[in-house]
Amino acid sequence: MTTQQLTPATLIPGDGIGPEIVDATLKVLDALGAPFQWDTQVAGLEGVKSAGDPLPAATLASIRRTRLALKGPLETPSGGGYRSSNVRLREEFKLYANLRPARTLIPGGRFDKIDLVVVRENLEGLYIGHEHYIQIDDDPHAVAMASGVNTRQGSRRLLEFAFAHAVATGRKKVTIVHKANIMKALTGIFLETGLELYERKYKGKFALDTVIIDACAMKLVLNPWQFDVLVTTNLFGDILSDLVAGLVGGLGMTPGANIGMDAAIFEAVHGSAPDIAGKGVANPTAIMLAAAMMLDHCQLPDLASRLRDGLYQTLNVDNVRTGDLGGRATSQQFTNALVTRIGNA
Ligand code: NAD
């Protein structure tokens, strides 16, 4: 393959289990013959350690050039410390849509035959980081305040993305998840915009439903099959996508795509899992599924299908599974089995 045929892409191995699962994914992409030309960069804690910055200028420049990235999880300190590099990446490249599919890959579990997509607004809401404390007497943290901002334009562009995605992928139903009974303005604007957009442009193309976030959480546990596409604001989407990850075997099984005006960044939904980092036991499935989404995004659906089929066969026919799925395989054994599967397909 000549360099001209390769697609430039930024690779961020990330923190904790990131380098292990990204390395495993590269082996699998190599076995598939995926035509990426990687530019490896750092961010998160590794960015701080090796470049003195959780989001170095070289990393931003690389993504600005390639407009495409595969990213391992990045560590963010809780409470104080630097601001999340993930959130900053979303803002920098206007990655307004976060697409998080959750599909059953291992049949026969507590929740079988799950096929859901969470579409999360990625730039607005309570994630904008406008927070502060107010000191009273000698307590500097006597009061904590946060502002959320949702705009008509930001809501519409995300809802438009979700509705168009539903049509393009033949989905039957979209559910707008909100809390407009309490946060009447903050999430009411999202609900109102979604209803208006549906009436004006999408009526008849799929069924539209609306549900309040708390009821949605309960319904997802009682009967997740009643849902198809869930579209919601930033914080609710964050929480719901972990919930639906739990329906398909946990965080090791769910990928995410951050898609926007200036770039697309693919990642696992899970974090850097510091509790198992370096032990060689992490499940690389989620980031491999993110790589499959990246292949689809690059108009390489055949390679994406081969990767998804290989994962299915490795997990279910070869029965090679990591510890989080009740198996005994190391990340490397799982990866080797998958590479063999892909080679024999
Ligand atoms: P986490 O997702 O890292 O881990 C939660 C639990 O799931 C842990 O017990 C972990 O061992 C397990 N787990 C996660 N991924 C796994 C995998 N692939 N295989 C097997 N087990 C897996 O969540 P956390 O502990 O709350 O967060 C750790 C760090 O990751 C924090 O700094 C957080 O800010 C960051 N984080 C980053 C991202 C991202 O980069 N997109 C997402 C979430 C959290």
Boltz pocket constraint, residues with backbone or C-beta under 6 A from the ligand:
constraints:
  - pocket:
      binder: B
      contacts: [[A, 17], [A, 72], [A, 73], [A, 74], [A, 75], [A, 76], [A, 77], [A, 86], [A, 251], [A, 252], [A, 267], [A, 268], [A, 269], [A, 270], [A, 271], [A, 272], [A, 273], [A, 274], [A, 275], [A, 276], [A, 281], [A, 282], [A, 283], [A, 284], [A, 285], [A, 286], [A, 324]]
      max_distance: 6.0
